[in-house]
Amino acid sequence: MSGPTFSGTQVSSWIVDTGVRVAAEAYAAQPLYYPAVAEVVGVGPGAVSHPFKGDKSTTIVADSTLRERPDGAEIEGATAIEGFAPQGKIRQFSRKLGIPERDVLAAGANAQNFVGSIVAEFVRQQTRGWINLKNLRFAQFLTNGAKTAGDAAIYDGSYPGFADPHPALAYDGVSVFNAAHKIAGGSATYANHATGAALSAGTLDSALTAMTATNAVDETGSRISIMPMSLMVPPALRSTARQLLNSELLPGGAQNDINPNRGEVDVIVNPFLTDADGWFLFSQDRTVRVMDSGELSVGEWFDPSTKTYYVAVEGHFGLYLRDWRGVLARNLATS
């Protein structure tokens, strides 16, 4: 009886080569909804403060208003204070599949195709699941963001050595979407959420004003510029959103009024949003940070104790709010 016409090293190469190729192809074939509105960074060195674990930043706040200085006068100093310290955890996700060595041997001359087809289907399915998982987590981050009590399963940014002081809430101690957000250098509060605001010309106009005027202050209360970028809606609001932002005339108007919000922001329909009447306005500042390793990595090994080849996939993902000013919501459940 003749032995196999391939080596274990060859099988390992078949697994990795096929897995990496299929992971890239499958990842490019499906849409992700958060890159259009969030800041997307990697998970390794140089991308986050603690690679593969989490990200944390402390803001130093000072009055940003420059003072006019007459000739010969000293430069006026500014007092700096420590602001908020938003943080997020990077979560690790993985799966593996075993291929018994005897099945590979039984495939004989067709062993490479046999291994390749199993690996390709496994990686393709896991990649679909990976994309769905990330889209779903981003949608949950938004949809649950107005819950007054928060949700630690979604918002806890704790990771080894860095406990989140508000594990169920945003960095300032209230929910992501709330009517009482704080600034570090003042006592005033600001709202980036309201109920009873079904999407319409009036409520969209109000939301745009809130983002660009009412909430457009820095941590000391000084005026800043915030530019709206995108309106994200569930499928149930697709038609309403496109009419409000694409129609030349004001939707529902009786006097042929020009639509003042035509083209003001992009419309993104996100099928992972489950609140049928909740909607979200994002600014160009992209203040939701998504830490994303991208397509799944593929690894392999052989277990001599069970005589099994293994293919494994792994990815890293996390997200957190860096600044409440950059995203606004309407009509979400608060409990």
PAFIBA-463683 format. One line per field, with one value per residue (C-alpha): residue number from 1; x, y, z; residue in one letter. Coordinates in steps of 0.02 Angstrom, whole numbers. Each point is the difference from the previous one (the first is absolute). Last residue first. Layout:
# PAFIBA-463683
n	[NUM,...] .
xx	[X,...] .
yy	[Y,...] .
zz	[Z,...] .
res	[A,...] .
END
This chain:
# PAFIBA-463683
n	[335,334,333,332,331,330,329,328,327,326,325,324,323,322,321,320,319,318,317,316,315,314,313,312,311,310,309,308,307,306,305,304,303,302,301,300,299,298,297,296,295,294,293,292,291,290,289,288,287,286,285,284,283,282,281,280,279,278,277,276,275,274,273,272,271,270,269,268,267,266,265,264,263,262,261,260,259,258,257,256,255,254,253,252,251,250,249,248,247,246,245,244,243,242,241,240,239,238,237,236,235,234,233,232,231,230,229,228,227,226,225,224,223,222,221,220,219,218,217,216,215,214,213,212,211,210,209,208,207,206,205,204,203,202,201,200,199,198,197,196,195,194,193,192,191,190,189,188,187,186,185,184,183,182,181,180,179,178,177,176,175,174,173,172,171,170,169,168,167,166,165,164,163,162,161,160,159,158,157,156,155,154,153,152,151,150,149,148,147,146,145,144,143,142,141,140,139,138,137,136,135,134,133,132,131,130,129,128,127,126,125,124,123,122,121,120,119,118,117,116,115,114,113,112,111,110,109,108,107,106,105,104,103,102,101,100,99,98,97,96,95,94,93,92,91,90,89,88,87,86,85,84,83,82,81,80,79,78,77,76,75,74,73,72,71,70,69,68,67,66,65,64,63,62,61,60,59,58,57,56,55,54,53,52,51,50,49,48,47,46,45,44,43,42,41,40,39,38,37,36,35,34,33,32,31,30,29,28,27,26,25,24,23,22,21,20,19,18,17,16,15,14,13,12,11,10,9,8,7,6,5,4,3,2,1] .
xx	[-1803,32,-67,63,-96,144,187,152,181,154,-37,8,189,112,-139,61,33,77,59,133,-2,47,-13,61,43,45,80,-41,101,-80,161,100,-99,45,-8,-82,-30,-111,-25,-175,-22,16,85,-128,1,-152,4,-165,44,4,37,-101,-158,-126,-190,-96,-176,-122,-168,19,120,90,148,92,-76,98,-64,128,-58,131,-15,-61,-43,-173,-21,-77,-136,-66,-181,-126,-139,-85,148,-6,181,87,45,161,-18,162,16,-177,-58,149,-29,-186,29,133,-90,-57,171,84,78,171,11,175,124,-46,137,49,88,51,-65,82,-86,162,-16,-37,-164,-105,-144,-128,66,52,-67,-159,-37,16,-114,-132,2,-18,-145,-90,25,-56,74,-106,57,-97,161,156,186,163,-41,117,39,74,115,165,178,-19,-158,-152,-134,-173,-129,73,61,158,-75,65,162,111,91,-160,-99,-4,182,11,170,68,137,172,130,-71,-149,-155,-98,-171,-122,-89,-14,4,-167,-57,-119,-74,-13,35,145,-90,-30,171,115,-118,24,190,-9,-111,114,149,-88,-68,174,71,-143,28,186,-37,-102,135,137,-91,-46,178,79,-109,26,187,23,-88,80,173,-40,-58,151,-50,-163,16,157,-92,-142,128,76,-164,-47,-39,-86,38,-88,56,-55,105,-70,88,-60,-38,50,-55,101,-88,88,151,16,113,9,45,139,1,154,88,-25,133,-112,-182,-57,-173,-55,-26,-158,38,-26,88,-50,116,-87,47,3,-30,4,-16,79,68,127,-14,-2,-79,59,188,16,-147,-190,-30,-101,-173,-71,-187,-129,32,111,-148,-110,106,-54,37,110,166,4,-38,146,125,-51,1,181,61,-88,58,183,-7,-83,97,164,-40,-39,167,93,-87,73,-76,-2,-63,71,-7,-75] .
yy	[2605,159,-65,101,136,112,-17,115,-36,111,96,-155,-12,-155,-130,-180,-146,-172,-134,-134,-147,-183,-149,-177,-148,-162,-160,-152,-150,6,2,65,164,90,188,139,187,123,183,66,159,167,12,129,131,110,177,93,184,6,188,17,-8,-140,11,-152,-69,-103,-43,-186,-37,-155,80,-139,48,165,126,139,170,133,175,172,-62,79,76,165,-85,140,43,-53,77,-155,-81,-185,-28,169,10,-63,-168,-91,32,-12,-123,-111,-4,-37,-140,-86,19,-182,-59,71,173,82,185,50,145,140,132,54,167,57,130,5,-94,-58,-180,61,70,-46,-83,138,55,-133,-156,75,95,-158,-91,136,-2,-189,16,126,-87,-164,-148,-36,107,-55,-38,108,-38,97,116,122,41,159,-11,43,-53,-187,11,-102,-99,16,-36,-170,-109,-92,-23,104,-7,111,-145,-80,-127,-179,-9,177,2,-122,-102,11,-128,-140,67,97,87,-56,68,-150,-130,142,68,174,43,145,-102,125,-95,-165,28,75,-126,-137,55,-1,-173,-62,63,-80,-167,0,26,-139,-119,23,-27,-158,-72,37,-67,-165,-17,36,-115,-148,29,21,-158,-107,90,-30,-181,-49,-114,-98,59,-139,82,162,-93,-95,164,57,180,107,169,153,158,172,168,120,159,167,104,184,159,179,102,164,165,45,188,125,183,119,129,175,40,148,173,87,27,-31,-180,-55,-154,-169,-94,-184,0,-157,-183,-149,-155,-171,-143,-186,-143,-186,-172,-46,141,115,183,-36,11,13,-180,-110,14,100,160,42,172,-20,58,-88,-132,-59,-83,-146,-76,-176,-63,72,-113,-154,29,40,-149,-112,40,-14,-166,-80,43,-43,-170,-54,51,-104,-148,23,3,-161,-81,-59,-159,-103,-174,-149,-167] .
zz	[1442,-100,-166,-148,-91,-55,-1,-12,-39,2,159,111,-19,5,-1,-2,-115,0,-121,-18,-121,-3,-116,33,-111,88,-63,105,55,173,101,-149,-6,-161,-13,-100,-1,-93,42,-26,-101,86,171,55,136,-31,70,6,-16,-190,-8,-162,104,17,14,60,-16,104,-77,-40,143,-66,-89,-91,-168,-1,-128,-19,-62,-33,73,-55,-175,8,172,-54,-106,-110,37,-133,108,66,88,38,-50,-30,-184,-80,85,47,187,67,-134,30,188,-16,-125,105,167,16,-60,157,-10,-4,-44,-49,3,120,23,175,26,173,125,171,143,81,-62,-177,-63,-152,94,-28,-170,-125,86,72,-161,-104,122,-9,-190,1,123,-111,-166,77,94,153,147,153,92,2,0,-15,145,89,180,74,152,-83,-37,-29,-104,45,-90,76,-136,-41,-143,56,173,145,99,-108,-86,-65,100,64,55,71,86,-130,82,-81,53,-106,-103,46,-138,58,-130,-75,138,126,-60,47,142,-100,-159,-138,-82,-24,-186,-35,84,-57,-181,20,77,-140,-138,85,25,-178,-71,107,-42,-185,32,98,-144,-129,115,24,-185,-57,129,-49,-186,19,102,-130,-147,75,44,-175,-27,154,79,129,68,31,84,107,56,75,-48,152,-6,107,57,64,70,105,77,1,147,-9,92,24,125,38,30,102,20,-85,50,-140,7,-72,-103,77,-74,-105,-150,45,15,-61,94,-81,48,25,188,59,11,10,-64,65,-125,13,-125,25,7,-173,12,152,-54,-169,-181,22,57,-52,2,-157,-14,-68,39,-22,-128,-166,80,107,-131,-60,-166,-62,-144,59,152,-104,-118,138,108,-154,-42,180,26,-162,27,185,-18,-154,85,154,-113,-87,165,51,-153,-163,-105,146,29,-117,52] .
res	[S,T,A,L,N,R,A,L,V,G,R,W,D,R,L,Y,L,G,F,H,G,E,V,A,V,Y,Y,T,K,T,S,P,D,F,W,E,G,V,S,L,E,G,S,D,M,V,R,V,T,R,D,Q,S,F,L,F,W,G,D,A,D,T,L,F,P,N,V,I,V,D,V,E,G,R,N,P,N,I,D,N,Q,A,G,G,P,L,L,E,S,N,L,L,Q,R,A,T,S,R,L,A,P,P,V,M,L,S,M,P,M,I,S,I,R,S,G,T,E,D,V,A,N,T,A,T,M,A,T,L,A,S,D,L,T,G,A,S,L,A,A,G,T,A,H,N,A,Y,T,A,S,G,G,A,I,K,H,A,A,N,F,V,S,V,G,D,Y,A,L,A,P,H,P,D,A,F,G,P,Y,S,G,D,Y,I,A,A,D,G,A,T,K,A,G,N,T,L,F,Q,A,F,R,L,N,K,L,N,I,W,G,R,T,Q,Q,R,V,F,E,A,V,I,S,G,V,F,N,Q,A,N,A,G,A,A,L,V,D,R,E,P,I,G,L,K,R,S,F,Q,R,I,K,G,Q,P,A,F,G,E,I,A,T,A,G,E,I,E,A,G,D,P,R,E,R,L,T,S,D,A,V,I,T,T,S,K,D,G,K,F,P,H,S,V,A,G,P,G,V,G,V,V,E,A,V,A,P,Y,Y,L,P,Q,A,A,Y,A,E,A,A,V,R,V,G,T,D,V,I,W,S,S,V,Q,T,G,S,F,T,P,G,S,M] .
END
